[in-house]
Amino acid sequence: MKKFIFSVFFAVFFLFPALCQGHDFYLEKISGDKQLAVRGSVLKNDFVVKLVDKDKNPAAGKIINFSVIDGGTPNEQPEKITVVTDDGGFAKIKIKINKKANDKINVIASADVFAAPVYFTVSILNKNWLFMMFAAMFGGAALLLFGMLKINSAFQKIAGQNIRTILSKFTGTRLKGFFTGLIVTGINQSSTATLLLQITLT
């Protein structure tokens, strides 16, 4: 019981005040976060941090460590880069992304003094990402239109020349058209497909 009381006393009067004092220095993220980069290229923006003391004065001559984490070895520099802050408290690095980098990498900047670290993230793209994006977009649109034409052709073969009569029967009034569209959309789970189907069949 005495040990428990002593532990509580020690925590309340020694540890808690020490934790409430905060950090002696503060590391601020200036630029370089949330960048997009292409594999094999140099990042457009540097990773820049600023170290200040409790009074917001720049801390010059302090060591800042930039470490690549959660991404293997995505750059061609060492995984840990040491930089000394300048007179304004700034420290910065520039890295080149490896051709075998992961899709997302993280960089952490930490100081050798008592300060909370800051994190940077970089999203990595393939060299031909723009071509692949447009190819996927136009290819998807082409497949959608091709599928709608095939559906139109199949319906015409099934219903023959009576296709317009059948459509008019089920969509002759607004109420009929609403319920027909509701049922068809519920079946194919796509209002866009229902709209395109209606356009191609009329």
C-alpha positions in Angstrom: 0.0 0.0 0.0 2.8 2.4 0.8 4.4 1.6 -2.6 1.2 2.5 -4.3 0.8 5.8 -2.5 4.4 6.7 -3.2 3.9 5.9 -6.9 0.9 8.1 -7.1 2.7 10.9 -5.2 5.7 10.6 -7.6 3.5 10.7 -10.7 1.4 13.7 -9.6 4.2 15.9 -8.3 7.1 15.0 -10.6 6.0 13.3 -13.9 2.8 15.2 -14.6 4.4 18.7 -14.3 7.3 17.5 -16.4 5.0 16.4 -19.2 2.9 19.6 -19.0 6.0 21.7 -19.7 5.9 20.8 -23.4 8.8 20.7 -25.8 11.9 22.8 -25.7 11.8 23.2 -29.5 9.1 23.0 -32.2 9.6 21.6 -35.7 7.4 23.2 -38.3 6.5 21.7 -41.7 7.1 24.4 -44.4 6.8 22.7 -47.8 7.1 19.4 -49.7 4.2 17.5 -48.2 1.6 15.7 -50.4 3.5 15.8 -53.6 2.9 13.8 -56.8 6.1 12.4 -58.4 7.0 10.2 -61.3 9.3 7.2 -60.8 12.8 8.1 -61.8 12.4 11.9 -61.5 13.6 14.5 -59.0 10.8 15.8 -56.7 9.7 19.3 -57.8 9.6 20.7 -54.2 12.1 20.3 -51.5 11.3 18.9 -48.1 11.6 22.0 -45.9 11.2 22.3 -42.1 11.9 25.1 -39.6 13.1 24.6 -36.1 12.1 27.2 -33.5 12.5 27.4 -29.7 9.7 28.0 -27.2 9.8 31.7 -27.9 9.4 31.1 -31.6 13.0 32.2 -32.3 14.9 30.3 -35.1 17.2 27.6 -33.8 20.3 27.6 -35.9 23.0 25.0 -36.0 20.7 22.1 -34.9 20.8 18.7 -36.6 17.7 17.5 -38.5 17.4 13.9 -39.7 15.3 13.2 -42.7 14.4 9.5 -42.9 12.6 7.5 -45.5 10.0 5.2 -43.9 7.3 2.8 -45.1 8.6 2.5 -48.7 11.7 0.6 -48.9 14.4 2.6 -50.6 12.5 4.9 -52.9 15.2 7.5 -53.4 18.8 7.3 -54.6 20.1 9.1 -51.5 20.8 7.2 -48.2 17.7 6.3 -46.2 18.8 8.8 -43.5 20.0 12.3 -44.5 21.4 14.7 -41.9 21.1 18.4 -42.4 22.1 21.3 -40.1 19.6 24.2 -39.7 20.7 27.6 -41.1 20.5 31.0 -39.4 16.7 31.1 -40.0 16.2 27.7 -38.5 15.5 26.1 -41.9 16.6 22.7 -43.1 15.8 21.2 -46.5 16.6 18.3 -48.7 15.8 17.3 -52.3 15.4 13.6 -53.3 15.2 11.7 -56.6 12.6 8.9 -56.7 13.9 5.4 -57.7 12.3 3.7 -60.7 11.2 0.8 -58.4 9.6 3.0 -55.7 6.3 2.0 -54.1 3.1 3.8 -54.9 3.4 5.9 -51.7 6.4 6.8 -49.6 6.7 8.7 -46.3 9.5 10.9 -45.1 10.0 11.8 -41.4 12.0 14.8 -40.2 13.2 14.7 -36.6 15.5 16.9 -34.6 18.3 15.9 -32.2 16.7 18.2 -29.7 13.4 17.6 -27.8 10.9 18.4 -30.5 8.0 16.4 -32.1 8.8 15.1 -35.6 6.9 16.0 -38.7 5.9 13.7 -41.6 5.7 14.1 -45.4 3.9 11.9 -47.9 4.6 11.5 -51.6 2.4 9.7 -54.1 4.3 8.0 -56.9 3.1 7.6 -60.5 4.3 5.7 -63.5 6.1 7.6 -66.2 3.2 7.0 -68.7 0.5 7.7 -66.2 -1.2 10.3 -68.3 -1.5 8.0 -71.3 -2.8 5.2 -69.1 -5.5 7.5 -67.6 -6.8 8.7 -71.0 -6.6 5.2 -72.4 -8.7 3.8 -69.5 -11.2 6.7 -69.8 -11.7 6.5 -73.6 -11.5 2.7 -73.5 -14.2 2.5 -70.9 -16.5 4.9 -72.8 -15.9 2.9 -76.0 -16.8 -0.4 -74.3 -20.0 1.2 -72.8 -21.2 2.5 -76.2 -20.3 -0.8 -77.8 -22.3 -2.7 -75.2 -25.3 -0.4 -75.7 -25.2 -0.9 -79.4 -25.1 -4.7 -78.9 -28.1 -4.5 -76.5 -30.0 -2.4 -79.0 -29.3 -4.9 -81.8 -30.3 -7.8 -79.6 -33.6 -6.2 -78.6 -34.4 -5.4 -82.2 -33.8 -9.0 -83.2 -36.0 -10.3 -80.3 -38.8 -7.8 -80.8 -38.4 -7.2 -84.5 -40.3 -4.2 -85.9 -42.6 -4.1 -82.8 -39.9 -2.6 -80.6 -41.3 1.0 -80.8 -44.8 -0.3 -80.2 -43.6 -2.2 -77.1 -41.7 0.9 -75.8 -44.7 3.2 -76.4 -46.9 0.8 -74.5 -44.7 0.8 -71.4 -43.7 4.5 -71.6 -46.9 6.0 -73.0 -47.6 8.2 -70.0 -45.3 9.8 -67.3 -46.5 7.3 -64.7 -45.8 4.3 -66.9 -42.5 5.7 -67.9 -41.6 6.3 -64.2 -42.4 2.8 -63.1 -40.8 1.2 -66.2 -37.6 3.1 -65.6 -37.7 2.3 -61.9 -38.0 -1.5 -62.6 -35.4 -1.5 -65.3 -33.0 0.5 -63.2 -33.5 -1.9 -60.3 -32.7 -4.8 -62.5 -29.5 -3.4 -64.1 -28.5 -1.3 -61.0 -27.5 1.7 -63.1 -29.6 4.7 -64.0 -27.0 5.8 -66.6 -27.3 2.4 -68.4 -31.1 2.7 -68.3 -30.9 6.2 -69.9 -28.5 5.1 -72.6 -30.7 2.0 -73.2 -33.7 4.2 -73.7 -31.8 6.5 -76.1 -30.5 3.7 -78.2 -33.8 2.0 -78.5 -35.8 5.1 -79.5 
